[in-house]
Amino acid sequence: MKSVRFWKTEVQQLSLMERMFFKDVIKTLLNWEVLKKEYLELDLIRRILESEIQISTQEEKADTEKWMEAD
């Protein structure tokens, strides 16, 4: 199993759309009991993706608010 730091670095290199896509794919895969047991790392990656998506979304909202205030 790779380290959390490795997966965080990998996830940060993805665009927001890629993060959302992979989060949904992993969520679907984890619904299969066989994969859930075999690939515990998938849950870790999913949680990292979710946290990075939240961070990206909050940053985009802040940028939008700043842009709207400037008008």
N, C-alpha and C positions, 0 to 999 in steps of 0.2 A: 504494500500500500504506500502510495506517495504521501508526502507531508501536506499539511494544511497550507503551509506557505506556498508550496508548489502550485496547488490548485487555485489559491487566491491570485497568484501571479498570472496563471493561464486565463482565468475568468476576466481579469481586468483588461486583457488584451482584446476581448470581444466587444463588439458594438452592443448597444442596448437591445436591438432586435435579435441579435444572435443569442444574447443572454436569455431573453424571453423564450426563444425557440427551444434552446437546450433545456431550460427549466421544465417546459411542458413535456418534452420528450422523456426526460428522466422521470418525471412524475408518472407518465404512462408506463414506462418500463418497471417502475417500482410497484405498480399494481399487480404485477406477476410475481407470485410468491417465490418461484424458483430464482428469479433474478434478484429479488430482495435479499435472499439468503446468501447467494453467491457473490454479489457485488455490493457489499456494504458501503463501498467508496462512493457509489452513486448518490446515496442520501447526503453524504458530506458535500459533494459537488452541487447538488440541488440547493442545499441551504446556503452555500456561498453565492450561488447565482442569485437567489432571492434577495440576499442582503445587498449585493452589488446593484441589482435592479432598483431597489429602494433608494440607494444612494444616488444613482444616476437620475432617477425621477425627481428627487428632491432638488438636485442641482439644476435640472432643466426648469423646474418651477421657479426657482430663485432667479435664474437668468431671464425668464419671461417676465417676472414681476419687475425686475430692474429695467427691462426694455420698455415696459408699459408706463412706468413712472417717468421715464425720460421724455415721453411724448407729452 
